[in-house]
Amino acid sequence: MKGAPTSTQFDDIYFSADDGLAETRHVFLQGNELIAKWQGNTKENKAINTPFVIAETGFGTGLNFLCAWQEFDQSAGVDQKLHFISFEQFPLHPYEIKSALEPWRSTLGVYTDELITHYPIRTGGFHRIIFNERIALTLIFGDVNAYIPQLNAAVDCWFLDGFTPAKNPTMWSQILYENMARLSKKGASFATFTAAGDVRRGLAGVGFNVQKTKGYGRKRDMSQGIFEGAQYAVATPQSAKPKIAIIGGGLAGTSCAYVLKQYGLNPVLYEASDTLASGASGNEIGLFNPRFTALKSAESEYYAASFAALLRVLKTAQKQGADIDYNPCGTMHLINAPEKQKRFSKMMDNWDWHFDHMRSLSKEDASTITGIDLDNDTIYLPDAGSVSPKKLCAYYAQNIDVRLNATIENIDDLDADIIIIACASASKTLMKEIDIPIHTVRGQVTWIEATAQTQKIKTNICYGGYFSAPVNGRHALGSSFQKWLGHTDILEQDNKDNIQRVRDNVSACQNMDLPIQNARAGLRVSSHDRFPMAGRVPNTDNLYIATAFGSHGLVGSIGAAHLIADQILGQPLSLPNHAVEALSLERFARRSAKKEAKKQ
């Protein structure tokens, strides 16, 4: 092979110019003796729900992952699973990956196509991709030294790739080596193309037995070895096919069912009403956006990962021809207040999103894209859009055992090994012995008929409220925010207020006819700190919760579902540690303890 792709950041090639695939097999597969490990079907890898975990520095073109996937398919037993984790600071575009891998089209073409189909948007942070019941990938876009301390996984094998230490010295750091030791199972192996003395000494210093061996091609030496340090605290997996009960048929519950089904599990979904999405998840048009914060934080990492995960779901559903009213129209977020200018400016600097997925626009450029004159500069998210939450719940629940009209008054009555409470405000009633600080917030959405003028609007517009692009001949305007009301009766004043907010923020709409068709009110659930609760309930072995998503249920629910599935299966977590801690119910107890400590 000639002309191997080169990184412009590091002036180094992604793989050998002689034969990148042969290099991968020699350095990483043979260097870690993977085929022998998979065919040996050792006791550790025989556990149905415990995947064999490979962690990699430097995803690049994905060649190492695809080669490992192909070999796993050919060598591993049908009851084994592979979980591949990889860090990449400068993710390539899908067309760059496809072009780079073209020489191995005949060998890896099927796997390459799957990767390209499911490749995440280039936004910083964690991206979980489930290819099938046996193969999962966690791609982490960002600096490995920033993100590896946030990783929770039990690693069997390391691919130390990245670029040569001479050209990328910051990657080969003490932070990397110490976290490799923290994450490695006893006996975990590593292999790398480099035999640099600093690398070998760094790995030996944290507990790896390091050996210099024959390199590939023109490279004389490489390094490989075994971790001989302390055993990582591996999570105990559930039984092979645990009985899982999910209480709640809205976005929180159905998304959990959807993700668990992807891993080959068969949850039972219990819904108290006679239809799914009977509560706040029942709107016919819902906008999806991450929740904006000035700085990168636990909150932003969670919403960014969830936003990207939802996009992959929607694109998959679209390819399947599912009826979910998915409209990938993009969203303009108006910078209509000084505090937004400050927050959005910092967000653009800190969030590490590629220009393809988030950019600031002048009001003139934003108006051209939107199709209507806007009064403010904007932050533009071209991947955002709208979908029917009600129809998405039905999509999530396909092929799931759904029990309607099933009111659960006591979770002890359920025949289940694992219970997931995802029933909005009713969660408080079921959690009898645990106080969960949640409350309802009434929100009313107004639907207006699309007219000749409003049909020209090509994107959603957000300004504190929102005005959706037309879907099926109408727009959604929303939403009221009333913590003090506990009913879902339609209020005409709310319709008037929703329309007035449009006119106040988009002057081009001031004289437009905005004919009301209908309205719907729901009770969203929020926590006292306005952040969801998701994950294992403290001091329990089989109880999980997913609630308090507020107005971000479309996005937040799928991220929570992935986390809960990870915890149930005892596999690498799909979110950084600080996001997992921020979502946990334990956060309230920690804060109370800190307050008490300050008083003393």
C-alpha positions in Angstrom: 0.0 0.0 0.0 1.2 3.5 -0.9 0.4 6.9 0.5 -0.8 6.1 4.0 -3.0 8.9 5.4 -1.1 11.5 7.5 -2.2 13.6 10.5 -1.8 17.3 9.9 -1.7 17.9 13.7 1.3 15.6 14.3 2.9 15.2 10.8 2.8 11.5 11.2 1.1 8.6 9.4 -1.9 6.8 10.9 -0.5 3.4 10.0 2.3 1.7 8.1 2.8 2.7 4.5 3.7 -0.9 3.7 0.4 -2.5 4.9 -1.6 -1.0 7.8 -3.8 -4.1 8.2 -0.8 -6.4 8.5 0.8 -4.0 11.0 -2.4 -4.0 13.2 -2.5 -7.8 13.2 1.2 -8.1 14.1 1.4 -5.3 16.7 -2.0 -5.4 18.4 -3.7 -8.8 17.8 -0.6 -10.9 17.9 1.2 -8.6 20.4 -1.8 -9.2 22.8 -2.3 -12.9 21.8 -6.0 -12.1 21.3 -6.9 -15.0 19.1 -5.5 -17.5 21.7 -7.4 -15.6 24.5 -10.7 -15.7 22.7 -10.4 -19.3 21.5 -9.2 -20.3 25.0 -12.6 -19.2 26.4 -11.1 -18.5 29.8 -13.3 -18.4 32.9 -13.2 -14.6 33.0 -14.4 -14.3 29.4 -17.0 -17.1 29.7 -19.4 -15.0 31.8 -22.2 -14.2 29.4 -22.7 -10.6 30.5 -19.0 -9.7 30.9 -17.5 -8.4 27.7 -13.8 -8.7 26.7 -12.7 -5.1 27.0 -10.0 -3.6 24.7 -9.0 0.0 25.4 -7.1 2.0 22.8 -5.3 5.3 22.6 -5.8 6.8 19.1 -8.8 5.7 17.1 -7.7 7.4 14.0 -9.3 5.6 11.0 -10.7 2.8 13.1 -8.5 0.2 11.5 -7.5 -1.4 14.7 -11.1 -1.7 15.9 -12.3 -3.1 12.6 -9.5 -5.7 12.5 -10.3 -6.7 16.1 -14.0 -6.9 15.4 -13.4 -9.1 12.3 -11.1 -11.4 14.2 -13.4 -11.6 17.2 -16.3 -12.7 14.9 -14.0 -15.4 13.5 -12.3 -16.6 16.7 -14.5 -16.0 19.7 -17.4 -18.2 20.9 -20.9 -17.2 20.3 -21.5 -16.5 24.0 -18.6 -14.0 24.2 -18.9 -10.2 23.8 -16.4 -7.5 22.8 -16.4 -4.0 24.1 -13.9 -1.7 22.4 -13.0 1.7 24.0 -11.0 4.3 22.1 -9.8 7.8 22.6 -9.4 10.3 19.7 -8.5 13.9 20.1 -8.9 14.9 16.4 -11.7 12.7 15.0 -11.7 12.2 11.3 -14.7 12.8 9.1 -16.5 9.7 7.9 -15.5 10.3 4.3 -11.8 10.5 5.4 -12.2 7.1 7.2 -13.8 5.5 4.2 -11.1 6.8 1.9 -8.3 5.6 4.2 -9.7 2.1 4.5 -10.5 1.7 0.8 -7.4 -0.6 0.2 -9.0 -3.3 2.5 -12.5 -3.0 1.0 -12.6 -6.7 0.1 -11.5 -7.7 3.6 -13.1 -5.2 5.9 -15.8 -3.6 3.8 -18.8 -4.9 5.7 -17.3 -3.8 9.0 -16.3 -0.4 7.5 -19.8 0.2 6.3 -21.2 -0.5 9.8 -18.7 1.9 11.3 -19.5 4.7 8.8 -23.3 4.2 9.3 -23.1 4.6 13.1 -20.1 6.9 13.4 -21.0 9.7 15.9 -21.1 13.4 15.3 -17.7 15.0 16.1 -18.6 16.4 19.5 -16.3 16.1 22.5 -16.9 13.4 25.0 -18.3 9.9 25.3 -20.1 8.1 22.4 -21.6 4.7 22.9 -22.4 2.6 19.8 -24.0 -0.8 20.0 -23.5 -2.7 16.7 -25.2 -5.9 17.8 -25.6 -8.0 20.9 -22.0 -9.0 20.9 -20.1 -5.8 19.8 -20.1 -2.4 21.4 -17.8 0.6 20.9 -17.2 3.5 23.2 -15.6 6.4 21.3 -14.2 9.2 23.4 -13.5 12.3 21.5 -11.0 14.5 23.3 -7.6 14.5 25.0 -6.9 11.1 26.5 -5.2 12.8 29.5 -8.4 14.7 30.3 -10.8 11.8 29.7 -9.1 8.7 30.9 -9.4 9.7 34.6 -13.1 9.9 34.0 -13.3 6.3 32.5 -14.9 3.5 34.5 -14.1 0.1 32.9 -12.3 -3.2 33.6 -9.8 -3.5 30.8 -8.5 -6.9 29.5 -6.2 -5.5 26.8 -4.6 -2.2 25.7 -3.8 -1.0 22.2 -1.3 1.8 22.7 -1.4 3.5 19.3 -1.6 7.2 18.9 1.3 8.9 17.2 5.0 8.3 17.9 6.2 9.8 21.3 8.6 12.0 19.5 5.8 13.8 17.7 3.0 13.4 20.2 4.8 13.5 23.6 1.8 14.8 25.6 -0.2 11.6 25.0 2.4 9.3 26.5 2.1 10.7 30.0 2.2 9.6 33.6 -1.6 10.3 33.7 -2.1 7.7 31.0 0.1 5.1 32.7 -1.4 5.5 36.1 -4.9 5.3 34.8 -4.0 2.2 32.7 -3.0 0.6 36.0 -6.2 1.8 37.7 -8.4 0.3 34.9 -6.5 -2.9 34.2 -7.6 -6.3 35.3 -4.8 -8.4 36.8 -3.1 -10.0 33.8 -4.3 -7.4 31.3 -2.0 -7.2 28.3 -0.7 -4.3 26.3 1.0 -3.9 23.0 2.4 -0.9 21.2 4.4 -0.2 18.0 7.0 1.9 20.0 10.0 0.7 21.9 10.8 4.2 23.3 12.6 4.0 26.6 10.3 6.6 28.3 7.3 4.6 27.4 8.7 1.3 28.6 9.9 2.9 31.9 6.5 4.6 32.4 4.6 1.4 32.0 7.0 -0.6 34.2 6.7 2.0 36.9 2.9 1.4 37.3 3.1 -2.4 37.4 3.4 -3.7 33.9 6.0 -6.4 33.0 7.4 -4.8 29.8 9.2 -6.6 27.1 10.8 -5.5 23.8 9.9 -7.7 20.9 10.2 -7.7 17.1 8.4 -4.9 15.4 6.5 -4.8 12.1 8.2 -4.3 8.7 11.0 -1.8 8.8 10.4 -1.1 12.5 13.0 -3.2 14.4 11.4 -3.2 17.9 8.0 -2.8 19.6 6.8 -3.3 23.2 4.3 -5.6 24.9 3.6 -6.8 28.4 1.3 -7.9 31.2 -0.1 -6.0 34.1 1.0 -7.5 37.4 -0.4 -4.9 39.7 -3.5 -5.1 41.9 -6.8 -6.4 40.6 -9.2 -3.9 39.3 -12.5 -3.9 41.2 -14.6 -5.6 38.5 -18.3 -5.1 38.7 -20.3 -8.3 39.3 -22.6 -9.0 36.3 -26.1 -10.1 36.7 -27.3 -13.6 35.7 -27.2 -14.4 31.9 -30.8 -13.4 31.3 -32.1 -11.5 34.3 -35.8 -10.7 34.6 -36.1 -7.0 34.2 -39.2 -5.0 35.0 -39.5 -1.4 33.9 -42.2 0.8 35.4 -43.3 3.6 33.1 -44.2 3.8 29.5 -42.9 7.3 28.7 -39.6 8.3 27.2 -37.6 7.3 30.3 -39.1 3.7 30.5 -39.3 2.9 26.7 -35.7 4.1 26.1 -34.4 1.8 28.8 -36.3 -1.1 27.2 -34.9 -0.2 23.8 -31.2 -0.1 25.0 -31.6 -3.3 27.0 -33.1 -5.1 24.0 -30.1 -4.1 21.9 -27.9 -6.0 24.4 -30.0 -9.1 24.0 -32.1 -8.7 27.1 -35.9 -9.0 27.3 -37.4 -6.5 29.7 -41.1 -6.3 30.6 -42.6 -2.7 30.5 -45.4 -1.8 32.8 -47.6 1.2 32.1 -50.5 2.3 34.3 -52.6 3.8 31.5 -54.1 2.2 28.4 -51.4 3.7 26.1 -47.7 4.5 26.0 -46.6 8.1 26.4 -49.8 9.1 28.2 -48.1 11.8 30.2 -45.5 14.5 29.4 -44.0 12.3 26.8 -47.1 12.3 24.7 -46.5 15.5 22.7 -46.7 15.1 18.9 -43.8 17.5 18.2 -40.8 17.8 20.4 -37.6 19.7 19.9 -34.3 18.1 20.8 -31.3 20.1 21.9 -28.6 19.6 24.6 -28.8 21.8 27.6 -26.4 24.7 27.3 -23.8 25.6 29.9 -20.9 28.0 29.7 -18.2 25.5 30.9 -17.6 21.9 30.1 -18.9 20.0 33.1 -20.6 16.9 34.3 -23.9 18.3 33.1 -22.6 19.3 29.6 -20.9 15.9 29.2 -24.1 14.1 30.0 -26.3 16.2 27.6 -23.7 16.2 24.8 -23.4 12.4 25.0 -27.2 12.0 25.1 -27.8 14.4 22.3 -25.3 12.4 20.0 -26.9 9.1 21.1 -30.4 10.3 20.3 -29.2 11.4 16.8 -28.0 7.9 16.1 -31.3 6.5 17.2 -33.3 8.9 15.0 -31.1 8.3 11.9 -31.4 4.5 12.4 -35.2 4.8 12.7 -35.3 7.0 9.6 -33.3 4.4 7.6 -35.7 1.7 8.8 -38.6 3.8 7.6 -40.1 4.2 11.1 -42.9 6.7 11.5 -41.6 9.1 14.1 -41.9 12.4 12.3 -38.2 13.0 12.5 -37.3 16.4 11.1 -33.5 17.1 11.0 -34.1 20.8 10.3 -31.5 22.3 12.6 -32.2 24.9 15.4 -31.3 28.5 15.7 -30.7 29.6 19.3 -31.2 33.4 19.5 -28.6 35.4 21.5 -31.3 37.7 22.7 -29.9 38.7 26.2 -26.5 39.8 27.5 -26.3 36.7 29.8 -26.8 34.4 26.8 -24.1 36.2 24.9 -21.7 35.5 27.7 -22.8 31.9 28.3 -22.9 31.0 24.6 -19.5 32.6 23.9 -17.9 30.6 26.7 -19.7 27.4 25.5 -18.3 27.8 22.0 -14.8 28.1 23.5 -15.1 25.2 25.9 -17.4 22.5 24.6 -15.0 21.1 21.9 -17.7 20.6 19.2 -16.6 20.6 15.6 -17.7 23.5 13.4 -19.9 21.0 11.5 -22.1 20.6 14.6 -22.1 24.0 16.4 -21.3 27.5 15.1 -22.2 31.1 15.8 -23.9 33.0 13.0 -24.7 36.7 12.3 -28.3 37.5 12.3 -28.0 38.0 8.5 -26.6 34.5 7.9 -29.0 32.9 10.4 -32.0 34.6 8.6 -30.9 33.2 5.3 -30.7 29.7 6.6 -33.9 30.0 8.6 -36.0 31.5 5.8 -37.3 34.4 8.0 -35.7 37.6 9.3 -34.2 37.2 12.7 -33.3 40.1 15.0 -30.4 38.5 16.8 -27.1 36.6 16.1 -27.5 32.9 16.9 -25.9 29.7 17.9 -26.7 27.2 15.1 -27.0 23.5 15.7 -27.5 21.9 12.3 -28.0 18.4 13.7 -30.9 19.5 16.0 -34.5 19.2 14.9 -37.7 17.7 16.1 -39.4 14.3 16.4 -42.7 13.1 17.8 -42.0 12.0 21.4 -45.2 9.9 21.3 -44.2 8.0 18.2 -40.6 7.7 19.4 -41.9 5.9 22.5 -43.8 3.5 20.3 -40.6 2.9 18.3 -38.5 2.3 21.4 -41.1 -0.2 22.6 -41.1 -2.3 19.4 -40.7 -6.0 20.1 -40.9 -5.3 23.9 -43.3 -7.1 26.2 -45.6 -4.2 27.2 -48.2 -4.5 29.9 -50.8 -1.7 29.6 -53.3 -0.8 32.4 -50.8 -2.3 34.8 -50.7 -0.2 37.9 -47.8 -1.1 40.2 -48.4 -0.1 43.8 -45.6 -2.1 45.4 -42.4 -3.1 43.6 -42.1 -6.2 45.8 -45.0 -7.6 44.0 -43.1 -7.8 40.7 -41.6 -11.0 39.5 -38.2 -9.5 38.5 -34.5 -9.7 39.3 -34.1 -6.1 38.4 -36.6 -3.2 38.6 -36.2 0.2 36.9 -38.5 2.9 38.2 -39.2 5.3 35.3 -42.6 6.6 36.0 -42.2 10.4 36.5 -43.8 11.8 39.6 -45.2 8.3 40.6 -41.5 7.4 41.3 -41.8 9.2 44.6 -44.7 7.0 45.6 -42.9 3.7 44.7 -39.7 4.8 46.5 -41.3 4.5 49.9 -38.2 4.3 52.0 -36.1 6.8 50.0 -36.9 10.5 49.7 -36.4 11.7 46.2 -36.6 15.5 45.9 -38.7 15.9 42.8 -41.6 18.1 41.8 -43.8 18.6 38.8 -43.7 21.6 36.4 -46.8 22.2 34.2 -46.0 23.0 30.6 -48.5 23.8 27.8 -47.6 23.5 24.1 -49.6 25.4 21.5 -50.0 24.0 18.0 -50.6 26.5 15.2 -51.5 25.9 11.6 -48.7 26.4 9.1 -49.6 29.3 6.7 -48.0 30.4 3.4 -45.8 32.7 5.5 -44.7 30.3 8.2 -44.1 27.5 5.8 -41.0 29.4 4.8 -39.4 28.8 8.2 -36.8 26.0 7.6 -35.3 25.6 11.1 -36.6 25.6 14.7 -36.1 28.9 16.5 -35.4 28.9 20.3 -35.5 32.1 22.4 -36.4 31.0 25.9 -39.5 29.5 24.3 -39.5 27.8 20.9 -41.1 27.9 17.5 -40.7 24.7 15.6 -40.2 24.4 11.8 -43.4 23.1 10.2 -44.2 19.4 10.6 -47.3 17.8 9.0 -48.7 21.3 8.3 -48.3 22.8 11.7 -45.9 24.3 14.2 -45.3 23.7 17.9 -45.0 26.8 20.2 -43.9 26.4 23.7 -43.9 26.1 26.4 -45.3 27.5 29.6 -43.5 26.8 32.8 -45.6 26.6 35.9 -44.3 24.9 39.1 -47.4 26.1 41.0 -50.0 24.3 38.9 -50.7 20.6 39.1 -53.4 20.1 36.4 -53.3 19.5 32.7 -56.4 21.5 31.7 -55.9 23.7 28.6 -55.5 27.4 29.5 -56.3 29.9 26.8 -54.0 32.4 28.4 -51.1 30.0 28.0 -51.8 29.9 24.2 -51.8 33.6 24.1 -48.6 33.8 26.0 -46.9 31.2 23.8 -47.8 33.3 20.7 -46.8 36.5 22.3 -43.3 35.2 23.1 -42.9 34.4 19.4 -43.9 37.9 18.4 -41.7 39.5 21.1 -38.6 37.6 20.0 -39.0 37.3 16.2 -40.3 40.7 15.0 -41.0 39.3 11.5 -43.9 37.3 13.2 -45.5 40.3 14.8 -48.0 40.8 12.0 -48.3 37.2 10.9 -51.5 35.3 11.3 -50.7 32.4 13.7 -54.0 30.4 13.8 -54.3 28.1 16.8 -55.2 24.5 16.0 -54.9 22.8 19.4 -52.9 22.7 22.6 -51.7 20.1 25.1 -50.5 20.4 28.7 -48.4 18.0 30.6 -46.6 17.7 34.0 -42.9 17.4 33.6 -40.9 16.2 36.5 -37.8 18.0 37.7 -35.4 17.6 40.7 -34.6 20.4 43.1 -31.2 20.9 41.4 -32.8 20.7 37.9 -30.7 17.6 37.0 -32.0 14.1 36.3 -31.7 11.1 38.5 -30.4 8.0 36.8 -28.7 4.8 37.8 -28.6 2.3 40.6 -30.4 3.3 43.7 -27.9 3.5 46.6 -27.8 0.6 49.0 -29.7 -1.7 46.7 -28.6 -4.5 44.3 -31.5 -4.6 41.9 -33.2 -1.2 41.9 -32.6 1.5 39.4 -34.2 4.9 38.7 -34.6 7.2 35.6 -36.6 10.4 36.3 -36.6 14.2 36.6 -35.6 15.0 33.0 -37.6 18.2 33.0 -37.9 19.7 29.5 -35.0 17.7 28.2 -36.6 14.2 28.3 -36.1 13.5 24.6 -32.3 13.9 24.9 -31.7 13.0 28.6 -33.6 9.7 28.7 -31.5 7.9 26.1 -28.3 8.8 27.9 -29.7 7.6 31.2 -30.9 4.3 29.6 -27.3 3.6 28.4 -25.9 4.2 31.9 -28.5 1.9 33.5 -27.8 -0.9 31.0 -24.1 -0.6 31.7 -24.6 -0.8 35.5 -26.9 -3.8 35.1 -24.5 -5.6 32.8 -21.3 -4.7 34.7 -19.7 -3.3 31.6 -17.7 -0.1 30.8 -19.8 3.0 31.6 -21.0 5.2 28.7 -20.6 8.4 30.7 -17.7 10.0 32.5 -17.4 9.4 36.2 -18.3 12.9 37.2 -21.5 12.8 35.1 -22.4 9.4 36.7 -21.9 10.9 40.2 -24.0 14.0 39.3 -26.9 11.8 38.1 -26.8 9.5 41.2 -29.3 9.8 44.0 -26.3 9.8 46.3 -25.6 13.4 45.4 -28.3 14.7 47.7 -26.9 12.7 50.7 -23.4 14.0 49.9 -24.5 17.6 49.9 -26.4 17.1 53.1 -23.3 15.6 54.7 -21.2 18.6 53.6 -23.7 21.1 55.0 -23.7 19.2 58.3 -19.9 19.1 58.4 -19.7 22.9 57.8 -22.0 23.5 60.8 -19.7 21.6 63.1 
